[in-house]
Amino acid sequence: MLPATIMPVSNAQVQLGRAAEAAGERGFTAPRPDQWIYIETRRQGAGKPAPGATQSARAPLETQVSRSWTRGDGREVATYENGDLVRSPTGGGMPPTDYATVAALPTDPDAMLAWMYAAVDALPPGSDEERHVRAYRLFDSLLAQNLVPPAQEAAVHRAMAKIPGVSVNPDAVDVDGRPAVAVARREDWVDHELLLDRSTYTYLGERVMANADHTLPEADIRAEGDREIVYMGSPHTIEKGTTLTLNVRLDIGVTDRPGVRP
């Protein structure tokens, strides 16, 4: 399916406003510090075509499922590796992935947005456009990687609505039989989409779509302004409408120990 014309920003503000209202009304029980937050995600991505080939929008996606347990106090994360459950200490990062830090984030949208831009500004400098894209994508990751309390979830949605260039893809998106609305932020030749349930506005996943035909260069290191950009891989063309990545949340919940699903 080819991406449709992106709807005006005002529509994104309306959709994200509705998502914020729905989040604020959602029932919620906070996990204890010694409990574990389970997240199961199906990750799909376009494969690597042969050099000089064209990556078609109709090509099948490669699929894998990830399952993780993060302690409520953020001290440990557990994942399966080669069939064994491996527990390891967490090491911070951005966005935060421990419940205690997420639950302490601002509940005011302007304060939430200021917090995010401060985090973005601590990264290597980029253009104003890159600054907005980074903020949008980090908010998306915050929702994807965490059990977010309703007040903070509402603040994230309202903060995202304030980022310049955020729009809505009016095409109906089907996520495993669940109709979704796609809130989008364009970055050059790709659209980064936040997928929300069309009725309940719960988080469903994220998708990256090509909004135009694009040819990737040969592996190289090139100067762009005052930065060096590393291009990896072989040259090939990506067709407009190609899904580059599609991450769908299959489950989220709280358990008393890692390795056990809710």
N, C-alpha and C positions, 0 to 999 in steps of 0.2 A: 504494500500500500504506500503510495506516495504521500509525503507530508502535505497537509493542506496549508492554505494561507493562514499565517498566525493572526489571531484576533487581537484587537487593541489592548493596550495596557490596562485600561479601565476594567475590562472583563477579568483580567487576572486579579485585580484588587477585589472585585466582587467575589470571585471564587475563593480566594484565600481568606477573605472576610468570613465567608460561610464556613470554611474549614476551621477558622479560629473559634467561631461560635459553637460549632459541633464539638470541638475539643474541650471547650470549657464546660459543656454539659455532660461529658462522658464520665461514667463511673470509674473509679480508680482506687486501687489499694497499693500503697507503697511497699516495696520489698524491704525485709529486714536486712541489716548489714551482712548477716551470715547466710543469707539466701543467695540464689544464683539466677541471673536473668538469661533465659534461653532465647536465641534468635536463629531461625532456620531460613536460609535464602537460596533460591535457585538463581544461579548466574549463567547467563547465556551471552555468547559473543560470536562475532563473525570470525571465521577461520582466516588463515593466511593464504591468499591466492598465490599462484606462480608469478614470477617476475614478468611484468608487462601485461598481466591479465586484468580483467575488469571484475570487480567484486559486485555481484548482482544483488539487488534488493530482494530477490526471490531465493537466494541461497539459504540452505538450512543453517541454523545456529548451533554452535558447539555448547554443550550443557554440562554443568556440574552443580552439586548442591553442597552448601557449606552449613555447618552447625557449630555453634559456639555457646559457651556458658561463661558469664562474667559475674564475679562476686559482687554483691550489692555495695560493699565498701570499696570496690575497685582494686583490691589487692591482688587478685588472681584472675586469669582467664584460662578456660579449658577447651580444648579442641581434640578431635580424633586425628591421629596421624598413623597411617598404615594399620588401622584397626585398633590402635591403643589410645586410650584417653590420656592426654598429656596436659598437665597443669603447669602454668608458668606465671611469673610475676608480670604485672602490667607496667608500662613505662611512660605513662602520660600520653602526650600527642594531642593533635588538633584535627578534628573536634574531639573533646573528651569522650571517653567511652565508659566511665564509671558513673553509677547512678547518683552518688553523693554530689559529685561536681555538677552533673546535669540538673539535679533538683535545686541547686543553689544559684542557677542562672537567673537573670532578671525576668520578671513577669511583665514588665512594661515594654512594649514593642520598640520604642525609641532607644531605651537602655539596652535591649537585646541587640539591636542593630549596631549601636555604638560598640558593644562588646565584640561583635563579630568583625567590624572594620578594624578595631584595634588589633585583633589577632591577625587579620590579613596584612596590616601594615607592618607587622613584625617579620613577614616573609620577605624574600628578595624583592626589590622594587619592580613594579611594572607600570603599565599605562593605567589611566582611569578606567578604561574598559576592562582590562584584566582584573582590576581591583573589584569591580562589580561582579564579574564572572566568578572570581574566587569566593566572594562572600556568598553568592547564591549556591555554589556547589558545596561549600562547607555546611551550610544550613541543611541541604539535602542529605549530606552524609551524617549529620547529627541526628536526623530523624531515622535514617536507615540503620544506624549502629546502636541505638539506645531504646530503652523503655523511658519515654519522656513524660513527665507529669503533665496533666492537662493545662495548668497555668502556663508552663514553659512552652508546651506545644502550641498553644494559642498565640503566645508572643512570637514564636518563630514564624508562624504563618503571616501574622500582621507585619513583622519585620521584613519578610521576603517580599511582601507587596510593595514595600517602599524602595526596593532596589530598582534603579532605572533599567528599563528594557525587559522586564518580566512580562510575559504574555501568556496566552492560552491557545493551545492547538485545538480547534473546534472539532476535529475528527473524533469519532467515537473510538475509544481504545478498549479492547477486550483483554482483560488480565485473568486468564483461567475462568472465563465465564462471568467475571465481575466487570461491569461497565465502569470505565475510569475516565476522569478528566485529567488532562495533561497540562500542567502549568510549565511553561517553557522559558528558558533564557538562551538566546542565540549567542554562539561563539564562533565567528567566522563561518565555516561551512558545516558546522554541526549545531544541533539543538539539544540542550540538556533538559530533560523533562522529568518533573516530579509527578508521579502517578498517584491520584487519590480516588478512593471509591466515590462514584458519582452520587450516591445516596447518603452515605454516612460520613464521607470525607476522611475516613481512616486512611493511613498510609498503606499503599499497595506496593510501591517500588519506584524504580527510576529507569529511564531509557535514554540512550544517546542515539540520535538519528542524523543521517546526512541530509542536509537541506539543499545540496547542490552536488553535481558531479565534481569529484576532486581527485587529482593525481598526486600521490605521495612520491617524494623524490628518492633518489638512491641514498644509502647510508652516507652520512656526511656530517661535518661540523661547520655551521655557518654563523656569521655574525648578523645579529638583528639589533640595531642600535648599539647599546653598550653591553649586550649579552651575547653569549655563544649558545646556540641551539643545537642539540645533538639529535639528528634524525637516524633512526634505526630501521633496519629491514630493507627489503627490496622494493623497487619502484612498481607501483600498480595503481589502477584507477578504482575509486569507490563510487558506485552509482548512486545518484540521488534516490532517497527513500530507503537506503540500506540501514538496518538496525545494527549499530556497532556493538552496543551492549544493552542488555535487558536484565535487570535484577528485580526479582519478584520475592517479596516476603511471604513465606509459606506458613510461618508460625512465630509467635512471640509469647512469652509467659514467664512465670516465676516457679522455681523448684527449690527443694531443700538441699540438693546435692548435685554436682556436675555429673553428666552422663545420663541423667534422667530427664525425660521430656515432661512438660506440664500435663 
